[in-house]
Amino acid sequence: MKVQNITDIDAFFKAVDECKGRVELVTGEGDRLNLKSKLSQYVSMANIFSNGEIPELEIIAYEKEDTDRLIHFMMDGE
């Protein structure tokens, strides 16, 4: 799924941390980074955004409830 305009990075990572299964970020080069890993979170986000906003990411969540959680976050910011 593509996610756009994430302005609350902490809330986004909280939503990812609450996911039960694997959640991956697909980089522009096609690499997949495990967003459940704190190290991957810091490294990937430092490279993706520099102005405090993430314009667009491709995220893969392997569990339906995790996909639903992330969609809910994108729609409601919670």
PyMOL Python script that loads the backbone (N, CA, C, O; Angstrom):
from pymol import cmd

cmd.read_pdbstr("""\
ATOM      1  N   MET A   1       0.845  -1.174   0.000  1.00  0.00           N
ATOM      2  CA  MET A   1       0.000   0.000   0.000  1.00  0.00           C
ATOM      3  C   MET A   1       0.887   1.232   0.000  1.00  0.00           C
ATOM      4  O   MET A   1       1.973   1.233   0.580  1.00  0.00           O
ATOM      5  N   LYS A   2       0.422   2.258  -0.644  1.00  0.00           N
ATOM      6  CA  LYS A   2       1.130   3.543  -0.640  1.00  0.00           C
ATOM      7  C   LYS A   2       0.542   4.398   0.470  1.00  0.00           C
ATOM      8  O   LYS A   2      -0.676   4.511   0.604  1.00  0.00           O
ATOM      9  N   VAL A   3       1.407   4.990   1.252  1.00  0.00           N
ATOM     10  CA  VAL A   3       0.961   5.928   2.281  1.00  0.00           C
ATOM     11  C   VAL A   3       1.575   7.278   1.974  1.00  0.00           C
ATOM     12  O   VAL A   3       2.702   7.361   1.487  1.00  0.00           O
ATOM     13  N   GLN A   4       0.829   8.340   2.262  1.00  0.00           N
ATOM     14  CA  GLN A   4       1.273   9.678   1.876  1.00  0.00           C
ATOM     15  C   GLN A   4       1.127  10.662   3.025  1.00  0.00           C
ATOM     16  O   GLN A   4       0.300  10.497   3.922  1.00  0.00           O
ATOM     17  N   ASN A   5       1.962  11.690   2.963  1.00  0.00           N
ATOM     18  CA  ASN A   5       1.863  12.861   3.842  1.00  0.00           C
ATOM     19  C   ASN A   5       1.803  12.514   5.321  1.00  0.00           C
ATOM     20  O   ASN A   5       0.925  12.986   6.043  1.00  0.00           O
ATOM     21  N   ILE A   6       2.730  11.697   5.764  1.00  0.00           N
ATOM     22  CA  ILE A   6       2.835  11.401   7.188  1.00  0.00           C
ATOM     23  C   ILE A   6       3.538  12.583   7.842  1.00  0.00           C
ATOM     24  O   ILE A   6       4.704  12.855   7.558  1.00  0.00           O
ATOM     25  N   THR A   7       2.833  13.271   8.705  1.00  0.00           N
ATOM     26  CA  THR A   7       3.426  14.423   9.372  1.00  0.00           C
ATOM     27  C   THR A   7       3.755  14.131  10.829  1.00  0.00           C
ATOM     28  O   THR A   7       4.612  14.797  11.409  1.00  0.00           O
ATOM     29  N   ASP A   8       3.089  13.146  11.433  1.00  0.00           N
ATOM     30  CA  ASP A   8       3.359  12.767  12.824  1.00  0.00           C
ATOM     31  C   ASP A   8       4.128  11.448  12.807  1.00  0.00           C
ATOM     32  O   ASP A   8       3.541  10.367  12.858  1.00  0.00           O
ATOM     33  N   ILE A   9       5.451  11.563  12.735  1.00  0.00           N
ATOM     34  CA  ILE A   9       6.321  10.395  12.610  1.00  0.00           C
ATOM     35  C   ILE A   9       6.184   9.488  13.829  1.00  0.00           C
ATOM     36  O   ILE A   9       6.138   8.266  13.687  1.00  0.00           O
ATOM     37  N   ASP A  10       6.118  10.073  15.026  1.00  0.00           N
ATOM     38  CA  ASP A  10       5.998   9.268  16.248  1.00  0.00           C
ATOM     39  C   ASP A  10       4.712   8.445  16.247  1.00  0.00           C
ATOM     40  O   ASP A  10       4.729   7.271  16.619  1.00  0.00           O
ATOM     41  N   ALA A  11       3.609   9.042  15.837  1.00  0.00           N
ATOM     42  CA  ALA A  11       2.331   8.326  15.782  1.00  0.00           C
ATOM     43  C   ALA A  11       2.390   7.222  14.722  1.00  0.00           C
ATOM     44  O   ALA A  11       1.829   6.144  14.918  1.00  0.00           O
ATOM     45  N   PHE A  12       3.063   7.486  13.605  1.00  0.00           N
ATOM     46  CA  PHE A  12       3.208   6.467  12.574  1.00  0.00           C
ATOM     47  C   PHE A  12       3.967   5.266  13.113  1.00  0.00           C
ATOM     48  O   PHE A  12       3.542   4.126  12.924  1.00  0.00           O
ATOM     49  N   PHE A  13       5.102   5.516  13.791  1.00  0.00           N
ATOM     50  CA  PHE A  13       5.881   4.407  14.343  1.00  0.00           C
ATOM     51  C   PHE A  13       5.119   3.685  15.445  1.00  0.00           C
ATOM     52  O   PHE A  13       5.270   2.474  15.605  1.00  0.00           O
ATOM     53  N   LYS A  14       4.310   4.399  16.202  1.00  0.00           N
ATOM     54  CA  LYS A  14       3.485   3.759  17.228  1.00  0.00           C
ATOM     55  C   LYS A  14       2.496   2.811  16.568  1.00  0.00           C
ATOM     56  O   LYS A  14       2.296   1.695  17.047  1.00  0.00           O
ATOM     57  N   ALA A  15       1.875   3.242  15.472  1.00  0.00           N
ATOM     58  CA  ALA A  15       0.944   2.378  14.736  1.00  0.00           C
ATOM     59  C   ALA A  15       1.672   1.150  14.193  1.00  0.00           C
ATOM     60  O   ALA A  15       1.139   0.042  14.245  1.00  0.00           O
ATOM     61  N   VAL A  16       2.880   1.338  13.674  1.00  0.00           N
ATOM     62  CA  VAL A  16       3.671   0.203  13.176  1.00  0.00           C
ATOM     63  C   VAL A  16       4.018  -0.735  14.330  1.00  0.00           C
ATOM     64  O   VAL A  16       3.908  -1.953  14.188  1.00  0.00           O
ATOM     65  N   ASP A  17       4.436  -0.182  15.468  1.00  0.00           N
ATOM     66  CA  ASP A  17       4.809  -1.014  16.618  1.00  0.00           C
ATOM     67  C   ASP A  17       3.629  -1.838  17.136  1.00  0.00           C
ATOM     68  O   ASP A  17       3.826  -2.927  17.674  1.00  0.00           O
ATOM     69  N   GLU A  18       2.415  -1.331  16.980  1.00  0.00           N
ATOM     70  CA  GLU A  18       1.225  -2.042  17.443  1.00  0.00           C
ATOM     71  C   GLU A  18       0.808  -3.160  16.495  1.00  0.00           C
ATOM     72  O   GLU A  18      -0.045  -3.975  16.845  1.00  0.00           O
ATOM     73  N   CYS A  19       1.390  -3.212  15.314  1.00  0.00           N
ATOM     74  CA  CYS A  19       1.066  -4.274  14.367  1.00  0.00           C
ATOM     75  C   CYS A  19       1.587  -5.612  14.884  1.00  0.00           C
ATOM     76  O   CYS A  19       2.636  -5.674  15.525  1.00  0.00           O
ATOM     77  N   LYS A  20       0.851  -6.667  14.603  1.00  0.00           N
ATOM     78  CA  LYS A  20       1.195  -8.009  15.087  1.00  0.00           C
ATOM     79  C   LYS A  20       2.234  -8.687  14.205  1.00  0.00           C
ATOM     80  O   LYS A  20       3.122  -9.378  14.705  1.00  0.00           O
ATOM     81  N   GLY A  21       2.127  -8.491  12.897  1.00  0.00           N
ATOM     82  CA  GLY A  21       3.022  -9.165  11.957  1.00  0.00           C
ATOM     83  C   GLY A  21       4.102  -8.249  11.429  1.00  0.00           C
ATOM     84  O   GLY A  21       4.329  -7.152  11.940  1.00  0.00           O
ATOM     85  N   ARG A  22       4.753  -8.726  10.404  1.00  0.00           N
ATOM     86  CA  ARG A  22       5.852  -7.994   9.777  1.00  0.00           C
ATOM     87  C   ARG A  22       5.297  -6.816   8.971  1.00  0.00           C
ATOM     88  O   ARG A  22       4.293  -6.943   8.269  1.00  0.00           O
ATOM     89  N   VAL A  23       5.965  -5.678   9.086  1.00  0.00           N
ATOM     90  CA  VAL A  23       5.627  -4.484   8.304  1.00  0.00           C
ATOM     91  C   VAL A  23       6.923  -4.023   7.653  1.00  0.00           C
ATOM     92  O   VAL A  23       7.924  -3.793   8.332  1.00  0.00           O
ATOM     93  N   GLU A  24       6.894  -3.891   6.333  1.00  0.00           N
ATOM     94  CA  GLU A  24       8.109  -3.543   5.611  1.00  0.00           C
ATOM     95  C   GLU A  24       7.935  -2.254   4.818  1.00  0.00           C
ATOM     96  O   GLU A  24       6.850  -1.941   4.326  1.00  0.00           O
ATOM     97  N   LEU A  25       9.017  -1.530   4.711  1.00  0.00           N
ATOM     98  CA  LEU A  25       9.115  -0.346   3.866  1.00  0.00           C
ATOM     99  C   LEU A  25       9.840  -0.766   2.601  1.00  0.00           C
ATOM    100  O   LEU A  25      10.915  -1.361   2.674  1.00  0.00           O
ATOM    101  N   VAL A  26       9.269  -0.467   1.444  1.00  0.00           N
ATOM    102  CA  VAL A  26       9.918  -0.763   0.172  1.00  0.00           C
ATOM    103  C   VAL A  26      10.627   0.510  -0.280  1.00  0.00           C
ATOM    104  O   VAL A  26       9.995   1.547  -0.480  1.00  0.00           O
ATOM    105  N   THR A  27      11.939   0.420  -0.436  1.00  0.00           N
ATOM    106  CA  THR A  27      12.722   1.583  -0.849  1.00  0.00           C
ATOM    107  C   THR A  27      12.578   1.810  -2.354  1.00  0.00           C
ATOM    108  O   THR A  27      12.050   0.958  -3.069  1.00  0.00           O
ATOM    109  N   GLY A  28      13.040   2.940  -2.819  1.00  0.00           N
ATOM    110  CA  GLY A  28      13.016   3.249  -4.246  1.00  0.00           C
ATOM    111  C   GLY A  28      13.805   2.259  -5.078  1.00  0.00           C
ATOM    112  O   GLY A  28      13.541   2.087  -6.268  1.00  0.00           O
ATOM    113  N   GLU A  29      14.778   1.606  -4.449  1.00  0.00           N
ATOM    114  CA  GLU A  29      15.596   0.610  -5.141  1.00  0.00           C
ATOM    115  C   GLU A  29      14.978  -0.783  -5.078  1.00  0.00           C
ATOM    116  O   GLU A  29      15.515  -1.724  -5.662  1.00  0.00           O
ATOM    117  N   GLY A  30      13.844  -0.924  -4.369  1.00  0.00           N
ATOM    118  CA  GLY A  30      13.182  -2.222  -4.274  1.00  0.00           C
ATOM    119  C   GLY A  30      13.567  -3.034  -3.044  1.00  0.00           C
ATOM    120  O   GLY A  30      13.065  -4.141  -2.854  1.00  0.00           O
ATOM    121  N   ASP A  31      14.454  -2.495  -2.206  1.00  0.00           N
ATOM    122  CA  ASP A  31      14.823  -3.193  -0.977  1.00  0.00           C
ATOM    123  C   ASP A  31      13.662  -3.130   0.006  1.00  0.00           C
ATOM    124  O   ASP A  31      12.865  -2.192  -0.025  1.00  0.00           O
ATOM    125  N   ARG A  32      13.569  -4.121   0.869  1.00  0.00           N
ATOM    126  CA  ARG A  32      12.520  -4.146   1.891  1.00  0.00           C
ATOM    127  C   ARG A  32      13.161  -4.075   3.261  1.00  0.00           C
ATOM    128  O   ARG A  32      14.009  -4.895   3.613  1.00  0.00           O
ATOM    129  N   LEU A  33      12.741  -3.077   4.030  1.00  0.00           N
ATOM    130  CA  LEU A  33      13.271  -2.869   5.371  1.00  0.00           C
ATOM    131  C   LEU A  33      12.189  -3.175   6.393  1.00  0.00           C
ATOM    132  O   LEU A  33      11.050  -2.731   6.248  1.00  0.00           O
ATOM    133  N   ASN A  34      12.541  -3.929   7.424  1.00  0.00           N
ATOM    134  CA  ASN A  34      11.611  -4.290   8.486  1.00  0.00           C
ATOM    135  C   ASN A  34      11.367  -3.082   9.381  1.00  0.00           C
ATOM    136  O   ASN A  34      12.257  -2.672  10.126  1.00  0.00           O
ATOM    137  N   LEU A  35      10.167  -2.508   9.313  1.00  0.00           N
ATOM    138  CA  LEU A  35       9.862  -1.312  10.115  1.00  0.00           C
ATOM    139  C   LEU A  35       9.571  -1.633  11.572  1.00  0.00           C
ATOM    140  O   LEU A  35       9.392  -0.718  12.376  1.00  0.00           O
ATOM    141  N   LYS A  36       9.520  -2.910  11.931  1.00  0.00           N
ATOM    142  CA  LYS A  36       9.349  -3.266  13.335  1.00  0.00           C
ATOM    143  C   LYS A  36      10.683  -3.145  14.078  1.00  0.00           C
ATOM    144  O   LYS A  36      10.709  -3.119  15.309  1.00  0.00           O
ATOM    145  N   SER A  37      11.762  -3.072  13.346  1.00  0.00           N
ATOM    146  CA  SER A  37      13.097  -2.907  13.923  1.00  0.00           C
ATOM    147  C   SER A  37      13.361  -1.424  14.164  1.00  0.00           C
ATOM    148  O   SER A  37      13.254  -0.614  13.242  1.00  0.00           O
ATOM    149  N   LYS A  38      13.702  -1.070  15.388  1.00  0.00           N
ATOM    150  CA  LYS A  38      13.988   0.342  15.713  1.00  0.00           C
ATOM    151  C   LYS A  38      15.164   0.856  14.891  1.00  0.00           C
ATOM    152  O   LYS A  38      15.141   1.996  14.427  1.00  0.00           O
ATOM    153  N   LEU A  39      16.181   0.036  14.707  1.00  0.00           N
ATOM    154  CA  LEU A  39      17.330   0.463  13.920  1.00  0.00           C
ATOM    155  C   LEU A  39      16.908   0.763  12.483  1.00  0.00           C
ATOM    156  O   LEU A  39      17.316   1.778  11.919  1.00  0.00           O
ATOM    157  N   SER A  40      16.099  -0.107  11.889  1.00  0.00           N
ATOM    158  CA  SER A  40      15.619   0.140  10.530  1.00  0.00           C
ATOM    159  C   SER A  40      14.767   1.398  10.465  1.00  0.00           C
ATOM    160  O   SER A  40      14.835   2.147   9.490  1.00  0.00           O
ATOM    161  N   GLN A  41      13.957   1.635  11.509  1.00  0.00           N
ATOM    162  CA  GLN A  41      13.135   2.842  11.545  1.00  0.00           C
ATOM    163  C   GLN A  41      14.012   4.084  11.473  1.00  0.00           C
ATOM    164  O   GLN A  41      13.772   4.974  10.657  1.00  0.00           O
ATOM    165  N   TYR A  42      15.018   4.143  12.318  1.00  0.00           N
ATOM    166  CA  TYR A  42      15.864   5.337  12.372  1.00  0.00           C
ATOM    167  C   TYR A  42      16.671   5.524  11.093  1.00  0.00           C
ATOM    168  O   TYR A  42      16.750   6.628  10.553  1.00  0.00           O
ATOM    169  N   VAL A  43      17.261   4.446  10.619  1.00  0.00           N
ATOM    170  CA  VAL A  43      18.096   4.544   9.424  1.00  0.00           C
ATOM    171  C   VAL A  43      17.263   4.895   8.200  1.00  0.00           C
ATOM    172  O   VAL A  43      17.623   5.792   7.439  1.00  0.00           O
ATOM    173  N   SER A  44      16.156   4.194   8.009  1.00  0.00           N
ATOM    174  CA  SER A  44      15.349   4.435   6.810  1.00  0.00           C
ATOM    175  C   SER A  44      14.714   5.819   6.818  1.00  0.00           C
ATOM    176  O   SER A  44      14.695   6.497   5.791  1.00  0.00           O
ATOM    177  N   MET A  45      14.201   6.239   7.956  1.00  0.00           N
ATOM    178  CA  MET A  45      13.537   7.538   8.007  1.00  0.00           C
ATOM    179  C   MET A  45      14.533   8.686   7.865  1.00  0.00           C
ATOM    180  O   MET A  45      14.203   9.718   7.281  1.00  0.00           O
ATOM    181  N   ALA A  46      15.717   8.523   8.378  1.00  0.00           N
ATOM    182  CA  ALA A  46      16.733   9.570   8.228  1.00  0.00           C
ATOM    183  C   ALA A  46      17.077   9.773   6.754  1.00  0.00           C
ATOM    184  O   ALA A  46      17.368  10.890   6.324  1.00  0.00           O
ATOM    185  N   ASN A  47      17.042   8.695   5.991  1.00  0.00           N
ATOM    186  CA  ASN A  47      17.360   8.792   4.567  1.00  0.00           C
ATOM    187  C   ASN A  47      16.173   9.250   3.730  1.00  0.00           C
ATOM    188  O   ASN A  47      16.366   9.836   2.665  1.00  0.00           O
ATOM    189  N   ILE A  48      14.964   8.997   4.184  1.00  0.00           N
ATOM    190  CA  ILE A  48      13.778   9.290   3.368  1.00  0.00           C
ATOM    191  C   ILE A  48      13.315  10.734   3.503  1.00  0.00           C
ATOM    192  O   ILE A  48      12.920  11.353   2.515  1.00  0.00           O
ATOM    193  N   PHE A  49      13.359  11.275   4.715  1.00  0.00           N
ATOM    194  CA  PHE A  49      12.848  12.635   4.860  1.00  0.00           C
ATOM    195  C   PHE A  49      13.843  13.492   5.624  1.00  0.00           C
ATOM    196  O   PHE A  49      14.606  13.003   6.458  1.00  0.00           O
ATOM    197  N   SER A  50      13.815  14.760   5.323  1.00  0.00           N
ATOM    198  CA  SER A  50      14.697  15.673   6.042  1.00  0.00           C
ATOM    199  C   SER A  50      13.947  16.896   6.536  1.00  0.00           C
ATOM    200  O   SER A  50      14.501  17.689   7.298  1.00  0.00           O
ATOM    201  N   ASN A  51      12.693  17.067   6.118  1.00  0.00           N
ATOM    202  CA  ASN A  51      11.954  18.266   6.524  1.00  0.00           C
ATOM    203  C   ASN A  51      10.827  17.964   7.508  1.00  0.00           C
ATOM    204  O   ASN A  51       9.959  18.810   7.724  1.00  0.00           O
ATOM    205  N   GLY A  52      10.825  16.767   8.110  1.00  0.00           N
ATOM    206  CA  GLY A  52       9.810  16.435   9.090  1.00  0.00           C
ATOM    207  C   GLY A  52       8.525  15.873   8.523  1.00  0.00           C
ATOM    208  O   GLY A  52       7.567  15.651   9.265  1.00  0.00           O
ATOM    209  N   GLU A  53       8.485  15.643   7.239  1.00  0.00           N
ATOM    210  CA  GLU A  53       7.289  15.078   6.603  1.00  0.00           C
ATOM    211  C   GLU A  53       7.714  14.003   5.620  1.00  0.00           C
ATOM    212  O   GLU A  53       8.701  14.158   4.901  1.00  0.00           O
ATOM    213  N   ILE A  54       6.958  12.908   5.596  1.00  0.00           N
ATOM    214  CA  ILE A  54       7.220  11.843   4.634  1.00  0.00           C
ATOM    215  C   ILE A  54       6.171  11.972   3.536  1.00  0.00           C
ATOM    216  O   ILE A  54       4.990  11.736   3.791  1.00  0.00           O
ATOM    217  N   PRO A  55       6.573  12.343   2.313  1.00  0.00           N
ATOM    218  CA  PRO A  55       5.589  12.588   1.264  1.00  0.00           C
ATOM    219  C   PRO A  55       4.872  11.316   0.797  1.00  0.00           C
ATOM    220  O   PRO A  55       3.647  11.325   0.673  1.00  0.00           O
ATOM    221  N   GLU A  56       5.606  10.214   0.534  1.00  0.00           N
ATOM    222  CA  GLU A  56       4.968   8.974   0.089  1.00  0.00           C
ATOM    223  C   GLU A  56       5.900   7.796   0.346  1.00  0.00           C
ATOM    224  O   GLU A  56       7.104   7.871   0.098  1.00  0.00           O
ATOM    225  N   LEU A  57       5.324   6.712   0.845  1.00  0.00           N
ATOM    226  CA  LEU A  57       6.060   5.478   1.096  1.00  0.00           C
ATOM    227  C   LEU A  57       5.248   4.305   0.586  1.00  0.00           C
ATOM    228  O   LEU A  57       4.020   4.362   0.520  1.00  0.00           O
ATOM    229  N   GLU A  58       5.949   3.242   0.227  1.00  0.00           N
ATOM    230  CA  GLU A  58       5.252   1.989  -0.037  1.00  0.00           C
ATOM    231  C   GLU A  58       5.504   1.082   1.160  1.00  0.00           C
ATOM    232  O   GLU A  58       6.647   0.801   1.520  1.00  0.00           O
ATOM    233  N   ILE A  59       4.416   0.634   1.764  1.00  0.00           N
ATOM    234  CA  ILE A  59       4.468  -0.193   2.956  1.00  0.00           C
ATOM    235  C   ILE A  59       3.799  -1.526   2.641  1.00  0.00           C
ATOM    236  O   ILE A  59       2.772  -1.566   1.964  1.00  0.00           O
ATOM    237  N   ILE A  60       4.379  -2.608   3.131  1.00  0.00           N
ATOM    238  CA  ILE A  60       3.761  -3.926   3.013  1.00  0.00           C
ATOM    239  C   ILE A  60       3.505  -4.443   4.416  1.00  0.00           C
ATOM    240  O   ILE A  60       4.429  -4.571   5.219  1.00  0.00           O
ATOM    241  N   ALA A  61       2.247  -4.739   4.707  1.00  0.00           N
ATOM    242  CA  ALA A  61       1.864  -5.372   5.967  1.00  0.00           C
ATOM    243  C   ALA A  61       1.317  -6.748   5.609  1.00  0.00           C
ATOM    244  O   ALA A  61       0.472  -6.870   4.723  1.00  0.00           O
ATOM    245  N   TYR A  62       1.793  -7.782   6.292  1.00  0.00           N
ATOM    246  CA  TYR A  62       1.458  -9.148   5.920  1.00  0.00           C
ATOM    247  C   TYR A  62       0.196  -9.678   6.589  1.00  0.00           C
ATOM    248  O   TYR A  62      -0.333 -10.710   6.175  1.00  0.00           O
ATOM    249  N   GLU A  63      -0.289  -8.992   7.611  1.00  0.00           N
ATOM    250  CA  GLU A  63      -1.505  -9.407   8.304  1.00  0.00           C
ATOM    251  C   GLU A  63      -2.624  -8.419   7.980  1.00  0.00           C
ATOM    252  O   GLU A  63      -2.402  -7.208   7.966  1.00  0.00           O
ATOM    253  N   LYS A  64      -3.831  -8.940   7.720  1.00  0.00           N
ATOM    254  CA  LYS A  64      -4.953  -8.072   7.362  1.00  0.00           C
ATOM    255  C   LYS A  64      -5.240  -7.047   8.451  1.00  0.00           C
ATOM    256  O   LYS A  64      -5.508  -5.883   8.153  1.00  0.00           O
ATOM    257  N   GLU A  65      -5.187  -7.475   9.717  1.00  0.00           N
ATOM    258  CA  GLU A  65      -5.474  -6.528  10.802  1.00  0.00           C
ATOM    259  C   GLU A  65      -4.424  -5.417  10.855  1.00  0.00           C
ATOM    260  O   GLU A  65      -4.736  -4.292  11.247  1.00  0.00           O
ATOM    261  N   ASP A  66      -3.202  -5.718  10.471  1.00  0.00           N
ATOM    262  CA  ASP A  66      -2.160  -4.691  10.427  1.00  0.00           C
ATOM    263  C   ASP A  66      -2.421  -3.709   9.291  1.00  0.00           C
ATOM    264  O   ASP A  66      -2.246  -2.502   9.455  1.00  0.00           O
ATOM    265  N   THR A  67      -2.838  -4.230   8.140  1.00  0.00           N
ATOM    266  CA  THR A  67      -3.201  -3.355   7.021  1.00  0.00           C
ATOM    267  C   THR A  67      -4.335  -2.435   7.443  1.00  0.00           C
ATOM    268  O   THR A  67      -4.300  -1.231   7.189  1.00  0.00           O
ATOM    269  N   ASP A  68      -5.347  -3.016   8.093  1.00  0.00           N
ATOM    270  CA  ASP A  68      -6.480  -2.213   8.561  1.00  0.00           C
ATOM    271  C   ASP A  68      -6.029  -1.146   9.554  1.00  0.00           C
ATOM    272  O   ASP A  68      -6.506  -0.012   9.504  1.00  0.00           O
ATOM    273  N   ARG A  69      -5.109  -1.502  10.461  1.00  0.00           N
ATOM    274  CA  ARG A  69      -4.599  -0.555  11.458  1.00  0.00           C
ATOM    275  C   ARG A  69      -3.892   0.618  10.777  1.00  0.00           C
ATOM    276  O   ARG A  69      -4.084   1.773  11.155  1.00  0.00           O
ATOM    277  N   LEU A  70      -3.076   0.311   9.773  1.00  0.00           N
ATOM    278  CA  LEU A  70      -2.331   1.363   9.075  1.00  0.00           C
ATOM    279  C   LEU A  70      -3.266   2.245   8.230  1.00  0.00           C
ATOM    280  O   LEU A  70      -3.067   3.456   8.136  1.00  0.00           O
ATOM    281  N   ILE A  71      -4.272   1.633   7.625  1.00  0.00           N
ATOM    282  CA  ILE A  71      -5.260   2.427   6.879  1.00  0.00           C
ATOM    283  C   ILE A  71      -5.997   3.340   7.834  1.00  0.00           C
ATOM    284  O   ILE A  71      -6.212   4.513   7.528  1.00  0.00           O
ATOM    285  N   HIS A  72      -6.389   2.820   8.990  1.00  0.00           N
ATOM    286  CA  HIS A  72      -7.068   3.637   9.997  1.00  0.00           C
ATOM    287  C   HIS A  72      -6.173   4.807  10.417  1.00  0.00           C
ATOM    288  O   HIS A  72      -6.646   5.934  10.565  1.00  0.00           O
ATOM    289  N   PHE A  73      -4.886   4.537  10.607  1.00  0.00           N
ATOM    290  CA  PHE A  73      -3.948   5.608  10.975  1.00  0.00           C
ATOM    291  C   PHE A  73      -3.920   6.682   9.882  1.00  0.00           C
ATOM    292  O   PHE A  73      -3.956   7.875  10.180  1.00  0.00           O
ATOM    293  N   MET A  74      -3.856   6.260   8.632  1.00  0.00           N
ATOM    294  CA  MET A  74      -3.774   7.234   7.540  1.00  0.00           C
ATOM    295  C   MET A  74      -5.051   8.062   7.423  1.00  0.00           C
ATOM    296  O   MET A  74      -4.998   9.239   7.068  1.00  0.00           O
ATOM    297  N   MET A  75      -6.184   7.457   7.717  1.00  0.00           N
ATOM    298  CA  MET A  75      -7.447   8.173   7.585  1.00  0.00           C
ATOM    299  C   MET A  75      -7.739   9.069   8.784  1.00  0.00           C
ATOM    300  O   MET A  75      -8.238  10.183   8.631  1.00  0.00           O
ATOM    301  N   ASP A  76      -7.422   8.571   9.978  1.00  0.00           N
ATOM    302  CA  ASP A  76      -7.805   9.272  11.205  1.00  0.00           C
ATOM    303  C   ASP A  76      -6.639   9.836  11.996  1.00  0.00           C
ATOM    304  O   ASP A  76      -6.843  10.611  12.931  1.00  0.00           O
ATOM    305  N   GLY A  77      -5.421   9.459  11.637  1.00  0.00           N
ATOM    306  CA  GLY A  77      -4.257   9.936  12.370  1.00  0.00           C
ATOM    307  C   GLY A  77      -4.114   9.323  13.739  1.00  0.00           C
ATOM    308  O   GLY A  77      -3.432   9.880  14.599  1.00  0.00           O
ATOM    309  N   GLU A  78      -4.754   8.171  13.962  1.00  0.00           N
ATOM    310  CA  GLU A  78      -4.678   7.504  15.276  1.00  0.00           C
ATOM    311  C   GLU A  78      -4.138   6.104  15.104  1.00  0.00           C
ATOM    312  O   GLU A  78      -3.995   5.373  16.083  1.00  0.00           O
TER     313      GLU A  78
END
""", "prot")
cmd.dss("prot")
cmd.show_as("cartoon", "prot")
cmd.util.cbc("prot")
cmd.orient("prot")
